[in-house]
Amino acid sequence: MTDSALAARKAAVHLLDQVLGEGRLMAECLSTGALDHLGPQDRARAQRLAAETLRGLERADRILARHLQKAPPLTVRNALRLGTIELSQGEAAHGVVNAMVEIVGRHRKHGRLKGLVNAVLRKVDADLPEAWEKLRVPRLPKWLRVPLVAAWGSEAVAGMERAHFAGAPLDLTVKPGGMTPDGQWLPTGTLRLHEPGQVSVLPGYEAGDWWVQDVAAAVAARVLDARPGESVLDLCAAPGGKTLQMAASGAKVTALDISEARLTRLRENLSRTQLEAEVVAADALTHEGRYDAVLLDAPCSATGTIRRHPDLPHAKDGSEFGALIELQAQMLAHAWGLVKPGGRLVYCTCSLLPDEGEVQVEEALSLFADMTVDKAALALPGIESGWITEEGGLRLRPDYWPEIRGMDGFYIACLRKAG
Ligand SMILES: C[S@@+](CC[C@H](N)C(=O)[O-])C[C@H]1O[C@@H](n2cnc3c(N)ncnc32)[C@H](O)[C@@H]1O
C-alpha cells in the first residue's frame, strides 16, 4: 500500500467523521480546506471514497451489524464502513484491511481497536459479494422520505432511491458549435458522458466550449429563452451555470449573488468560456432595477441533487428548511418587482419538496394579480407532458429517465407579467 493510497483513505474517513458526526456537508468541509494537504488525484480519490460510502451506508451498516456486538466509536465505525464499501467493490482484501487497521491503529484515542477492525473486516470479506447484493437499495432517512412519499408516492420514492444509489453521470452544457468529447446527446440538448475521467483534460474544456451542468438544471435557462440584446437578471447566479447559458444566447446578463467566494468561481467560469456578464455582489432582496427577464434559482434544500451529493441526507435533518421556504417566498416577491411589464420571471429550485416549488408558485399566483403562468414556455424538446404540474410548472425528478441514468430533481415555472 502506498503512502498516498493510505492518505486518501484516511482523509475519506475524516470526511465521514465530519458529515456523520458534525452534520457538515462535504462541500463545506472542502471549502474549509479538509483535503488541501493532498495532491489532486488523492483529493479526488478521498472525495469519491467518502461519497460512495455515504451512498451505500445503509448496506454497509447492515453487514457490519452482523459482526459487531456494540457500535464502536464513530471514527472506527467510519473506517469499517469505508472498508466494507471497498470490499463490496472487489478491492483486494489485504490492501483494504491493512489500510483500515493502519488508520485506526494510528488513532490517538482508539488505536487499541485495530484488532477489532482486522477481525471484523475479514469476516465482512468472507460474506461478500453475496451479502451485498441481497440487501435492499438504501432508503432516504425518515425526515425526508416521509414528505417525499406524501408528495410523490412510495413507488416514485423507491425510484428516486435507486437513482441516488446509482449516482450521476457527467452532464455538459455545450456552447453552440463548441468542441466536445464523445457522449450521448439527451433529448433536451445536454451532452452526457458515462465514463468521463478527468474533466479538465477533455476536448473543449480548455477552450471553454462547455461547462458541467446537470441536464435538469440546464432546462431552467432554456425555459427562460433569453434573446440577443435582452436585459436579463440572474438573481442567485453563482457558480454560474445558468448565467453562462443566458450569456451564450447573446443576452445582456447581470449575474448577482450574495457570496463573494461563489462569485469568484462564476468569474472564473465566465473567463474560461469567454462569455460576458455584469457581476454584482449583493443581496437579492435589496437589488433594484427593471429587466426584460429575471431568473430566480433560489437557495433551497438541494434535495434534488442527492445523486451527486449523497452527504446531504446524512448531514441534514430538515430543520433549516422552514427558513429557506420563507426566504424563497420573499425573494420571489422581490424578483417580481424587478420584471418589466410584459416581461417574465423563471422561478426554479433544485428541490424535491413541493413547498419549495409548486406551493411557492401557487402562493405567488394568489398574491399578484398581474402574474400568469406561461405553460407554453415549457414546450421544449425532450420535456414530457406528464411532467407539467397542476399550477403550470415543470416537475423534474431523479426517477425519470432511469434507462439513461436519470436527472436531478428540479422545479421550474415561467411567470408572465401583464403588459
Ligand atoms: C442554487 S444556488 C445558485 C446556482 C446557480 N444559479 C447556477 O446555476 O450555477 C443559490 C445561490 O443563491 C445565493 N444566495 C443565497 N442567498 C442570497 C441572497 N440573499 N441574495 C443573493 N444570492 C443569494 C447563494 O450564494 C447561491 O450561490
Ligand as a Chemical Component Dictionary entry (heavy atoms), coordinates in Angstrom:
data_LIG
# 
_chem_comp.id                   LIG 
_chem_comp.type                 NON-POLYMER 
_chem_comp.pdbx_formal_charge   0 
_chem_comp.three_letter_code    LIG 
# 
loop_
_chem_comp_atom.comp_id 
_chem_comp_atom.atom_id 
_chem_comp_atom.alt_atom_id 
_chem_comp_atom.type_symbol 
_chem_comp_atom.charge 
_chem_comp_atom.model_Cartn_x 
_chem_comp_atom.model_Cartn_y 
_chem_comp_atom.model_Cartn_z 
_chem_comp_atom.pdbx_ordinal 
LIG C1  C1  C 0  -28.999 27.250 -6.120  1  
LIG S1  S1  S 1  -27.612 28.245 -5.922  2  
LIG C2  C2  C 0  -27.485 29.031 -7.487  3  
LIG C3  C3  C 0  -26.918 28.197 -8.611  4  
LIG C4  C4  C 0  -26.714 28.991 -9.883  5  
LIG N1  N1  N 0  -27.923 29.637 -10.328 6  
LIG C5  C5  C 0  -26.147 28.176 -11.007 7  
LIG O1  O1  O 0  -26.882 27.804 -11.937 8  
LIG O2  O2  O -1 -24.948 27.893 -11.009 9  
LIG C6  C6  C 0  -28.258 29.521 -4.909  10 
LIG C7  C7  C 0  -27.369 30.743 -4.758  11 
LIG O3  O3  O 0  -28.105 31.719 -4.020  12 
LIG C8  C8  C 0  -27.153 32.540 -3.373  13 
LIG N2  N2  N 0  -27.873 33.331 -2.353  14 
LIG C9  C9  C 0  -28.342 32.927 -1.147  15 
LIG N3  N3  N 0  -28.964 33.964 -0.529  16 
LIG C10 C10 C 0  -28.880 35.024 -1.363  17 
LIG C11 C11 C 0  -29.325 36.373 -1.279  18 
LIG N4  N4  N 0  -29.995 36.830 -0.218  19 
LIG N5  N5  N 0  -29.049 37.180 -2.320  20 
LIG C12 C12 C 0  -28.377 36.746 -3.404  21 
LIG N6  N6  N 0  -27.921 35.492 -3.523  22 
LIG C13 C13 C 0  -28.183 34.629 -2.525  23 
LIG C14 C14 C 0  -26.134 31.551 -2.848  24 
LIG O4  O4  O 0  -24.904 32.189 -2.584  25 
LIG C15 C15 C 0  -26.068 30.536 -4.013  26 
LIG O5  O5  O 0  -24.985 30.834 -4.846  27 
# 
loop_
_chem_comp_bond.comp_id 
_chem_comp_bond.atom_id_1 
_chem_comp_bond.atom_id_2 
_chem_comp_bond.value_order 
_chem_comp_bond.pdbx_ordinal 
LIG C1  S1  SING 1  
LIG S1  C2  SING 2  
LIG S1  C6  SING 3  
LIG C2  C3  SING 4  
LIG C3  C4  SING 5  
LIG C4  N1  SING 6  
LIG C4  C5  SING 7  
LIG C5  O1  DOUB 8  
LIG C5  O2  SING 9  
LIG C6  C7  SING 10 
LIG C7  O3  SING 11 
LIG C7  C15 SING 12 
LIG O3  C8  SING 13 
LIG C8  N2  SING 14 
LIG C8  C14 SING 15 
LIG N2  C9  SING 16 
LIG N2  C13 SING 17 
LIG C9  N3  DOUB 18 
LIG N3  C10 SING 19 
LIG C10 C11 SING 20 
LIG C10 C13 DOUB 21 
LIG C11 N4  SING 22 
LIG C11 N5  DOUB 23 
LIG N5  C12 SING 24 
LIG C12 N6  DOUB 25 
LIG N6  C13 SING 26 
LIG C14 O4  SING 27 
LIG C14 C15 SING 28 
LIG C15 O5  SING 29 
# 
